[in-house]
């Protein structure tokens, strides 16, 4: 299936059940020619088939022993863990390639969002210090696909926790970036609790450490960023409710009549309001 022949599929609405995904769409997804548009498409992927397609497109051996061994053990792992093992196998194969940087670039710019998500995980595998990891993950934080953006912050979460003070300083310019995806990344990466990720115990106990990132975003024009800031504060409200209430009250007082701030505060206090 040539790339040009899938253009008519790009503006599709995703099927609301896996069984309803058209065979043409599923074939293109598994050949790495299309991005997924919803969770059903993501869950319907045949990962060995997609990985073989991507490997061949990168100039790697799709039938290498390293990949075959990885495919054989995938069923023993949870769905998201399977992606990590495939990313590692491709990373290991690339280490032996004469044009390693070129292969990495092809994966990072691949038409498949899932392939680009594997490239995100290479940042973690690289062993780079935190500043270099953040620099490397930035392109993925700005990716047009929501799934790649989520993988971007999750990939550097552990490194951020390990060097939290440094991370908060390094991320300060990100919250002033013109791209809302970059601003949102800084907020989402440092959420005290987060979703499907390790919790940041220091920020659960001392959420005020995150204020240098949150303050510039308290009236952000992007709803995407607003929701992340609100979720950040909602996380913190579970351990430091008084601080969250005081911060929200101050924001409302200092930003009287600002609808963006009012929206953030309303969502930030949703758990406390239920109590």
C-alpha positions in Angstrom: 0.0 0.0 0.0 1.7 3.2 -1.1 1.6 6.3 1.1 -0.3 8.3 -1.4 -3.1 5.7 -1.5 -4.0 6.3 2.2 -4.6 10.0 1.9 -8.3 9.5 1.8 -8.1 7.8 5.2 -6.4 10.6 7.1 -9.5 12.6 8.0 -11.5 9.6 9.2 -13.3 9.4 12.5 -12.2 6.4 14.5 -14.4 3.4 15.0 -16.1 3.2 18.4 -15.4 -0.5 18.5 -12.3 -2.4 17.4 -14.4 -4.8 15.4 -15.7 -1.9 13.3 -12.3 -0.7 12.2 -12.3 -1.0 8.4 -9.7 -3.6 7.1 -8.2 -0.9 4.9 -7.5 1.3 7.9 -6.1 -1.6 10.0 -3.8 -2.6 7.2 -2.4 0.9 6.8 -1.9 1.2 10.5 0.0 -2.0 10.7 2.1 -1.0 7.8 3.1 2.2 9.5 1.4 4.4 7.0 -1.2 6.1 9.2 -1.5 7.6 12.7 -4.0 6.1 15.1 -7.0 8.4 15.8 -8.3 6.8 19.0 -7.6 4.2 21.6 -9.5 1.5 19.7 -7.1 1.8 16.8 -4.2 1.8 19.1 -5.3 -1.4 20.9 -6.1 -3.1 17.6 -2.5 -2.8 16.3 -0.7 -6.0 15.5 2.6 -5.0 17.1 4.9 -7.6 15.6 3.6 -6.7 12.1 3.9 -3.0 12.7 7.4 -3.4 14.2 8.5 -5.4 11.2 7.1 -2.8 8.9 8.9 0.1 10.7 12.2 -1.8 11.0 12.2 -2.3 7.2 11.4 1.3 6.6 14.3 2.3 8.9 16.8 0.1 7.1 16.9 -2.5 9.8 16.4 -6.2 9.5 12.7 -7.0 10.2 13.5 -10.7 10.7 16.5 -10.2 13.0 16.9 -12.5 16.0 16.6 -9.6 18.4 13.2 -8.7 17.1 11.9 -12.3 16.7 12.9 -13.0 20.3 11.1 -9.8 21.5 7.9 -10.8 19.6 7.9 -14.2 21.2 7.7 -12.8 24.7 5.3 -9.9 24.2 2.3 -11.8 25.4 3.8 -12.1 28.8 3.6 -8.3 29.3 0.9 -5.7 29.7 0.0 -3.8 26.5 2.0 -0.6 27.3 5.1 -2.7 28.4 5.1 -4.4 25.1 5.8 -1.1 23.4 8.8 -0.6 25.7 10.3 -3.9 24.7 9.9 -3.2 21.0 11.4 0.2 21.4 14.4 -1.4 23.2 14.8 -4.0 20.5 14.9 -1.4 17.7 17.3 0.7 19.8 19.6 -2.2 20.2 19.5 -3.0 16.4 20.2 0.7 15.6 23.3 0.6 17.8 24.9 -1.7 15.3 23.9 0.4 12.3 26.5 2.4 10.3 24.2 5.4 10.1 22.7 5.4 13.6 21.7 9.1 13.7 19.9 8.8 10.4 17.9 5.8 11.6 17.0 7.7 14.8 15.8 10.6 12.7 13.7 8.4 10.5 12.0 6.9 13.5 11.4 10.3 15.2 9.7 11.6 12.0 7.9 8.4 11.1 4.3 8.7 9.7 3.1 6.3 12.5 2.5 7.9 15.8 3.3 4.6 17.5 6.7 4.5 15.8 7.4 8.0 17.0 6.4 7.0 20.5 9.0 4.3 20.3 11.5 7.0 19.4 10.5 8.9 22.5 11.5 5.9 24.6 15.0 6.0 23.1 15.5 9.2 25.0 15.3 7.2 28.3 17.5 4.4 26.9 20.2 6.9 26.0 21.4 7.4 29.5 21.7 11.1 28.9 21.7 13.6 31.8 18.4 15.4 32.5 19.2 18.6 30.5 20.0 16.6 27.4 17.0 14.3 27.9 14.7 17.4 28.0 16.4 18.8 24.9 15.9 15.5 23.1 12.3 15.1 24.1 11.2 18.6 23.2 10.4 17.7 19.5 8.0 15.0 20.8 6.5 17.3 23.4 5.4 19.5 20.4 4.3 16.5 18.3 0.9 17.0 16.6 -0.3 13.6 17.9 -1.7 13.5 21.4 -0.3 10.0 22.0 3.3 11.0 21.3 2.9 14.1 23.5 1.8 11.9 26.4 4.7 9.5 25.9 7.1 12.4 25.9 6.4 13.5 29.4 6.2 10.0 30.7 9.6 9.1 29.2 11.4 11.7 31.3 9.3 11.4 34.4 11.7 9.2 36.4 14.7 11.5 35.5 12.7 14.5 36.6 11.8 12.9 39.9 15.5 12.0 40.5 16.6 15.6 39.8 13.5 17.6 40.7 15.2 20.9 41.7 17.2 20.9 38.5 14.1 20.0 36.5 12.0 22.9 37.9 14.7 25.3 36.8 15.2 23.8 33.4 11.4 23.8 32.7 10.9 27.5 33.6 11.5 28.8 30.0 9.1 26.1 28.7 6.0 27.7 30.4 6.7 30.9 28.4 7.0 29.1 25.1 4.7 30.2 22.2 3.6 26.6 21.7 0.9 25.5 24.1 2.0 21.9 23.7 5.4 22.9 25.2 3.8 24.9 28.0 1.5 22.0 28.8 4.4 19.5 28.8 6.1 21.4 31.7 2.9 21.3 33.8 1.9 17.7 33.0 5.5 16.4 33.6 5.5 17.8 37.1 2.0 16.8 38.3 2.4 15.6 41.8 0.3 12.4 41.2 -0.3 12.2 37.5 -1.8 9.3 35.6 -0.2 5.9 34.8 3.1 7.2 36.2 5.3 7.4 39.3 4.1 10.0 41.9 6.4 12.9 42.9 6.4 12.6 46.6 8.2 15.9 47.2 5.5 17.8 45.3 2.8 16.0 47.1 4.4 17.2 50.3 5.6 20.6 49.1 3.4 21.6 46.1 4.5 25.2 46.4 7.8 24.2 44.8 5.9 24.0 41.5 4.7 27.6 41.7 7.4 29.0 39.4 5.9 26.8 36.6 2.2 27.3 37.6 2.1 31.0 38.1 2.8 31.9 34.5 0.1 29.5 33.4 -2.7 30.6 35.6 -4.4 32.6 32.9 -3.1 30.7 29.9 -5.2 31.1 26.7 -5.1 27.4 25.8 -7.7 25.1 27.2 -5.2 22.3 26.8 -2.9 24.0 29.2 -5.6 25.2 31.5 -6.8 21.6 32.1 -3.3 20.5 32.9 -2.7 23.3 35.5 -6.1 22.5 37.0 -5.2 18.8 37.2 -1.9 19.7 38.8 -3.6 21.6 41.6 -6.3 18.9 41.9 -3.5 16.4 42.5 -2.0 18.6 45.1 -5.4 19.1 46.8 -5.3 15.5 47.9 -2.4 16.0 50.2 -2.3 19.8 50.8 -5.9 21.0 50.5 -5.4 24.2 52.5 -2.5 25.3 50.2 -4.5 24.7 47.1 -7.5 26.6 48.4 -5.3 29.5 49.4 -3.5 29.5 46.0 -6.8 29.4 44.1 -8.3 32.2 46.3 -5.2 34.4 45.6 -5.4 33.7 41.9 -9.0 34.7 41.8 -8.4 37.8 43.8 -5.4 38.9 41.7 -7.1 38.0 38.4 -10.6 39.3 39.0 -12.8 38.7 36.0 -10.2 36.6 34.1 -12.2 33.7 32.7 -9.2 31.5 32.1 -8.2 31.7 35.8 -11.8 31.1 36.9 -12.0 27.9 34.8 -8.7 26.6 36.2 -9.7 27.2 39.8 -13.1 25.6 39.3 -11.5 22.4 38.0 -8.7 22.5 40.5 -11.1 22.5 43.4 -13.4 19.7 42.1 -12.1 17.1 44.5 -12.3 19.4 47.5 -15.8 20.5 46.5 -17.0 16.9 46.6 -15.8 16.7 50.1 
